[in-house]
């Protein structure tokens, strides 16, 4: 099945509005205050397509500590819609950048919609359109190719897209669409050549890897396809679109995908003013010989990373992130807490049989894959900021985790 290319400028429809409305109902019941009332009003305005009126209200709500991913999704939607009314090029770009930043923030906070992720990825760092080439001749060839592809004339479209990609070898979309057109022609080998060129232009975008995986899968090269689907996830793990290829591949091959089952029976929260709350959950009942007691160290370790009552950063955080002025939950903090748990477990003489979650944690750590598990499964907005740095030197570990655990039902 060919992948259809389309313009994002006319993309938004009611499905996203319904998502926001659905989420607002339950939150309104939980927070019967002015914030919840204004949140509901903003959503009504979005549904009524009164974007100019909704935007300042949404931006005000975003400053509240209760603001969630749906608020930022609304800000992105409003800005994306308002760009169509802007004639000034510089202002148009700034509005698109605001939309992109809001969509990315929404994704950080757990709101990931594949089509929204693709839209965010289509916006250049200066607010321009990644679908547009800076080379006029290349763009003319792109403009020629698009209606040909849409009409199903893939042979002519391939010629035009290939011309565009040749004229502008730095344009990701030109290489991607050339590959996609050869994919539509079922020329999977040549499609792979162009997907590889797109990957070389930007190895941290997921879509070319995913399309490449589809081409390999349909060409009967399953192991190679798996590898490309892994690469797509590693490129953009917090985009639900990136996981789509592997999920479809697994369904096609009757593979059960899963992460290891690790239950951390400790609820930790901090108010930011030196106060922390640690709640211990069920630790295997009355047992004292399965290591469950070690989990108590998770919350105690994390407490040492919190800022004091005056807002001063802890020495742990300042040492790990000397250039950051505001506390966030980091990968380093999370790993410190989990390693403290494992250290206490190791030093105990009374443990006879380790409880399942601790056993899984210990195994992942011994294999060097605990960071990969944390970043794929437990990452919050703070920890996600550490992902790109970790990925620079650890792509092999991220891929090994996907192969050894996710592809094998969590390692079971």
C-alpha angles and dihedrals in degrees: 000000000000120000112240120226119212143170114266091206093084098029108104116100140163096283091080093044090053090052091058094045093049092053094045094060097064093041091052090056091050097046110040094180140103092277092058092046092051090045090055091047092051091052092050089052091051090051089051089051091240091142098159091055095042097049101069090045092050091047089053091049090050089065091061117095089232092062111125137188093278091062091053091045088056091050090051092048092049094049093044091052094045093054088078090065095052120096100176108091096213093048090046090056093047091052091051090049090053089051092050094047091049093049091049091049090050089052091050088055093052104268105122120162114174095225092047090050090053091050092051089050091052093063118091123227089257093048096260127129116271087205089067121079121221087220108086094207092049090048091050089055090049090051089050093049100049099068090042091056092045089052091051095249092134098164094059091039090054091053092051095044092047089052090052093048091049093049091049109029090174095061110104096194093051091056092041095050092045089055091044092053092052086048088056088051088052089240090136097169093056090042088057091053091057095042087054089054090052090050090051089054093052118003092181098066116090106207101077091049090050095048089046089053090052090052092050092047093052088047090057095250097126101163091051089047091054090053092054092047088053089050090053091055093045089051095054111004095167094056113091088209090065092061094048096085095052092045092053091045091051092049091050091052099038093246119155110221119204145145121235112278107244119162114194102200094204126095112203127186135164129196095207094242098087095279120119132180122208119186120186117213132195109323101187095294116265097345117126099173101064097072096250091132088070090073089072087074092063094074095037091053094048091049090065090061096058126104118253128247091276092052094253112153117245118253089242094058094040092052094048095043108023093166096053120091099188128060120245133168101262138192089245092055093047093048091047090054094047093046090051088055091051092047092054090046092051094049095050116103096192101065113111104167120010116231114249100257093050090046091054091046092050092048094050091049093049089052093049091244102109094099090051090052092048094048094046098040113019104030116130125186092284097049092045088067088067095053101089092049092050092046093056093075103016109056088121092058093047090051092045090053091052092048099043100037116015093043091046100054094267093317094299 
